[in-house]
Amino acid sequence: MINPNDHPVAWGLLLYELEDAREHLEQLVQAMAESPGFDEHELRISLGHVFAHLNRAWNARNSESALSEAQWNAFRAFPEDLAPIA
């Protein structure tokens, strides 16, 4: 995995993805708590956005430079090398 000493730009981008995922997850929780009409469509969109950030963080963990546009799009996919833990 990259580190802040050897790859400071890529490290910053990795942290950005995690921070953005946290921000959107916090917004999701707040919206669900405050809106009795919150529905599955809104949940799907919001979680899809959070997952895109988390997936890019995982998939880019070894990328030593900024992602190309193709990588950025491809890395949104759920990782095949990461199994959910209950």
Secondary structure, DSSP 8 states (H G I E B T S, - for coil): ---TTT-HHHHHHHHHHHHHHHHHHHHHHHHHHH-TT--HHHHHHHHHHHHHHHHHHHHTTT--S---HHHHHHTTS--TT-----
